[in-house]
Amino acid sequence: MDEHLFLKGQRITSPDGPGEVIETIGNKVVVKLDNGKTETFSDEVVTDDSNAG
């Protein structure tokens, strides 16, 4: 089972560009994009963009 876990405030990269997670609902991730738009994406197309170090 491949599960994705995104947390509120986490920096991500989406098909529409970089942004920040504002909510997760099931396998959907609501993202506030850096361009100011709010979009919802499947967790399959969103990737982590946080600095681990």
C-alpha positions as CSV (number, residue, x, y, z in Angstrom):
1,M,0.0,0.0,0.0
2,D,1.5,3.3,-1.1
3,E,0.3,6.1,1.1
4,H,1.1,9.8,0.9
5,L,1.1,12.0,4.0
6,F,1.0,15.7,3.6
7,L,0.8,18.0,6.6
8,K,-0.7,21.5,6.9
9,G,1.9,24.0,6.2
10,Q,4.2,21.6,4.3
11,R,5.9,23.0,1.2
12,I,5.0,21.0,-2.0
13,T,5.4,21.0,-5.7
14,S,2.2,20.6,-7.7
15,P,1.4,20.4,-11.5
16,D,0.6,24.2,-11.3
17,G,3.8,25.1,-9.4
18,P,5.1,25.3,-5.8
19,G,2.9,26.0,-2.8
20,E,1.9,25.1,0.7
21,V,-0.6,22.5,2.0
22,I,-3.6,24.1,3.7
23,E,-5.7,20.9,4.1
24,T,-5.9,17.2,3.2
25,I,-9.2,15.4,2.5
26,G,-8.9,11.7,1.8
27,N,-6.5,11.5,-1.2
28,K,-7.0,15.2,-2.1
29,V,-4.6,17.9,-1.1
30,V,-5.7,21.5,-1.0
31,V,-2.8,23.8,-1.9
32,K,-2.2,27.6,-1.6
33,L,0.0,28.1,-4.6
34,D,2.8,30.7,-4.5
35,N,0.9,32.6,-7.3
36,G,-2.0,33.2,-4.8
37,K,-4.4,30.7,-6.2
38,T,-5.9,27.8,-4.1
39,E,-6.2,24.5,-5.9
40,T,-7.0,20.9,-5.1
41,F,-4.9,18.0,-6.4
42,S,-4.7,14.3,-6.0
43,D,-1.9,13.2,-3.6
44,E,-0.5,11.2,-6.6
45,V,0.6,14.4,-8.4
46,V,1.9,16.4,-5.4
47,T,5.5,16.0,-4.2
48,D,7.3,17.1,-1.1
49,D,9.4,20.3,-1.5
50,S,10.4,20.9,2.1
51,N,14.1,21.3,3.1
52,A,15.0,18.4,5.3
53,G,18.3,19.8,6.3
